[in-house]
């Protein structure tokens, strides 16, 4: 991929991201965090709300973290690929991931965790070991699911005889156990194994996730296992195992698996490189198909509002729960109604954001 093509794509990507952040109404998840949570996501949302810039104000800090993640991933790609075209292509695929696009647009913890994970890997690869503990400490307090990250780092450090890294990661794991933090595990087997594949398909796009799964498995059997692989594979394995027993929150695992794009492209380049030119065509066609589905996923996300408005039955649209409270609030305000009692669950927080409160008794 050429440099000018990459920066042109980045320009349109930035427009798309800001468009989504400005025009997408507050989601049920965002609204509940805004009014009930004192964690870092809720705090940043309230700081952004004080800017008085509407929906984009709520998401201003998360847009910032999203672009920081893209910049860090670009630097990571530069360390893994000798050719500039591979660096640009890897970064383009990363930023086009539906999981990255939506995480950058909406308020969520994953887009805060992701830059920290990328920075940790970069500093480790550059040999700046003294800067690693502060990042691990930040992950410990910000993300309860970061226990996955510490398990992965511990496994990597033991296998590669990194004593200091092993001690640090073990200390944080013991702290998780002592404070009873981390991912909740319990209940009878509930069979969400198939569901987790669907969630990963939405994060990567369906065909790209299949290749991610293949790349992780191939590296497990044949290739050299880097820190990135340990982080991504551990998160994948944990999520699959937990899905047998309970419903899995994809935001707990997405920041750790999406960094594997560099490994996926490296596996693809290796597959192409060991074949004669006449035998490369099939793999290149497959790459075009996968990229086409990825771009299609991006267009569906960016154009989701138009699709919602033209559907005969908007209730079938995946964003129905986002737009329903917003449209309802506009309708109520147009009729001079300032309260509403028909909302349930998180929808009440969405209406609260639009200054539609329950009617007094």
N, C-alpha and C positions, 0 to 999 in steps of 0.2 A: 504494500500500500504506500502511495506517495504522500509526502509531507503535506502538500497543498490540499489533497483530498481529505486527509485526516482533520486538518484545521477547519475546512469547510463543513465537515460533518459535525465537528465540535461546536461550531457557530450555530448551526440549526438545532443541535441538541440542546444548547443553552436556551434558545428561544422556546423550544418545546417544554423544557422543564419549568421555566418561569411561567409559561402559559398555563400549565397544569396547576402550579402552586397558586396562581391568582384566581383561576376559574373554578377549581374543584371545591365544592362546599366541605365544611368540616365533617369528618367521618365520625361514626359512633365511637370508635376506639380513641380518636383524638379528643372528642368532647368529654369522654369519661375521664381521661388522664388530666385534661385541663382543670376539671372541677373537683377531682377526688384524689389526685396523686401529688405527692411532694418529692418525687424522685427527680432526676436530672431532666427527663423529658418534659414533665409537667412544669418544672421551673423555667426551662428555656422557652416553652410555649407562652407562659405568662409574661416573661420578659419581652418576647416578640409581640405579644398582644398590646403591650404598653406603647409600642411604636405607632399604633393606630393605623395600620396599613391593611386592615382586612384579613383575608385568608392568608395572604403571603406573609403578613407579619407573624402569624402563628408559626409559620414554617421557615422563617428567615434563617435561623441558626442551622436548621437541618439541610437547607440548600447549601450553606457554607460548608458543612461537613461532607456533603455529597461531592462537591467539586474538589475538596481537599483529598478525598479518597481517590478520585480519578487521577489527580496529580501524583499521589504516592504510588498508585498502581503503575503509572507511566514510568516512574523511577525504578520500580521493581522490574518492569519489563526490560528496561535498559540493561539491567544486570544479568538478565537471563537470555537475551538474544543479541547476537552480533550484528545482524542486519537491521537497519532502521525500519524497513518495511514490516518486519515482524513485530517490532516494538509498537508501531502505529496500529497494526491490525489487532494485536493483543489488547491494547487499550481501547480500541473501538468496540471490540466484542464485549469487553468488560462494562463499558458505560451504556451499551445498548441492552444489557441484561434487563428483563422486566423487573427483576428484584432491585436492581440499582436505580432504575428510573423511578419506580414508585417509592422506594426508600428515600430518595433525594427529595421527592415532591411532598411526601407526607411526614408528619412528625412521628418519629419512632426511635427506639433505642439502637436498632441495628446499624443505622448510618452514623452513630456516634462510636460504636464499637469497631466498625470496619476500619476507619483510619488508624485506630490504635493498634489493631492487629497487623496492618500493613507496615506501620512505622516500626513495630517490634521486629518483624521479619527483615526489614531493610537495615535497621541498626545492627541486628545480629549478623547479617551477611557482611556488613562493613567492619565488624569487629568492635563496635562501641558497646561493650558489655556493661559498663557502669550505668548506662542509660536505660537498661532493660528493666531493672526492679521498679522504677517509678511508673513505667507503663503497665507492668503487671499489677501494681498496686491500684492504678486507676481502673483497670479492667475488673479487679476484685470488687471494688465498691460500686462501679457503674452497672455491671451486668452479672446477675446471679448465675446465669448459664455459662459464665466464663470458666466454670469448673471443667468444661469440655476442653477449653484452651489449655489449662494447666495440666490436664491429663496427657494431652498431645505433646506438650513441651517436655513433660517428664519422660514419656516413652522415647521421644527423640534423643533427649540428653543421655538417657541410660544406654541406648543402642549405639550412640556415637561417643560415649565416654566424656560427656561435657559435665564435669563434676559440679561446677558452680551453678550452672543452669539447672541441674537436677536438684540441688539443694534449695534454690529459690522456688522452683515450681512445687516441690514437695512441701515446703513451708506454707505456701498458699493453699494447697490441697488440705493440709491438716487444719488450717484456719477455717476452711469451708466446713469440715467435719465438726470442729469444735463449736462453731457458731450455728450449726445446723442450717447452713445456707445451701443454695444450689437449686437444681431442678427437682421439683417434687415428683416422687415415684411412689405409686401405690395403686390399690384397687385391683379388681379381677381383670384378666385379659379382656380387652374390649374390641380388638380387631380393627385398628386404624392403619394397618400396614399398607393397604392399597391407597389410602388417603394421603399418606406422606409422599408417595410417588407423584400424586397429583399436585401437591404443594410444591415439590421441587420442579415439576414441569412448568408451573407458573413463575417460578423464580428464574429459571434458565431459558425457558421455552422448551417445548416437548423434545424435539430432536437433539437439541444441544445438551439436555440433561442425559439423554441416552449415551451420548458421546462422553460426557463427564463420568458417568458410571463405568463405561468401558475403559476410559483412561486411568481411573483410580484402580481398577482391577488389573489392568496391564502393568502398571507401575508396581503394584503389589507382587506380581509374579516375576517380572523381568527387569525392571528398571531401577536405577538408583533412587533412593527415597530421601527426599529433601525435607526440610522443616515444613515447607508449605504442604507437602503431601501428608505428613503426619497430622497437621492441623485439620486439613480438609477431610481426610479419610476417617479420622477419629470422630469428627462431627457427623459425618455420614453414617458411620457404624452405630453411634449412640442413638441417632434419630430413628434409624430403622429398628433397633432393638426396643426402644421405648414405645414405638408405635404399635408394637404387638400388645402392649398392656394399656396404653392410654393415648389420648389425643395429644399430638405434639404441636407446639407453637413454633412455626417456621422461623420467626424472628430470633429464636434462641440459637438456631443453627446456621442461618443464612450468612452471617458475617464471616463464618469460618470456612464455608464451602466455596463461596464465590471467588476467593483469591486463587482458586485452582485453575483459572483461565490460562495462566502462563504454562502450566503443566499440560493442559489439553492441547494447546497449540504446539508445544514442544513434541508431544507424542505424534501429532499429525505430521509435523515436519520430518520427524524421524521415519514415519511410515512411508512418506513420499520419497525421502532421500535414498532409501535402500531398494527402490524399485526402478526399473528401466523406464525411460520416458513414455514408451508405448503402453506401459502398465499403470501409469499415473492418472490417466484420464478418468477412470471410474472414481477414484478418490477425490479428484478435483470437482467432479460433478456432484458428488455427495456433499462436499464442502459448500458449493453454491446453493444446494437445496437447504442445508442447515441454516446458512446465512439468510436465505430468503424467508424462512419461517421466523427467524429472529427479527428481521426488519418488519415483517407483517405483524408480529406481536407488538412492536413499538408503535406502529400506526394504529392498531386497535386500542392501545392505551391512550395515546394522544387524542384520538378521535372518538373516545368513548362517550363524550357528552352528546355529540351529534347523533351517534347510534341510539343513545337513550331517548332522544327527542323524536326520532322517526319510527321507533318501534310501536306497533299497534298495542302491545301489552308490555309497558315498561317494567312490570313486576318480574319479567323474565331476565332483565338486564342485571349484570353482576353489581352495578353501582346503584341499584334501586334504593338501598338503605341509606345511601349518601344523599341522593337528590330528593327523596320523598319528604324528609323534614324541612329541607330548604324551601321546596315548592309550597308545602303546607304553610310555612310561616309567611311566605309572600302572599298567599291567598287570604290568610287570616288578617294580616295587616291591611290588605286592600279593602276588607270588609269592616275595618275598625275594631276587630276583636283582639284583645291583648292577653287572653289566657286560653288554655286548652287542657282538657282532662283526658283526652284519648290516647296520650302517648304512654308507652311502656318501655321498661328497660333503659337501654342507653339512649333511645330516641329522646327521652326527656332532657338529657344533657345537651343534645343537639339543638332542641327547641329553646333551651335556656340560653344558648349562645346567640340565638336570634331574638332574645328578649321576649320569648313566649313562655310564660310560667304557668304552673297549674292554677286553676281558678280557686279563689279563697272559699272556704266552706261558709 
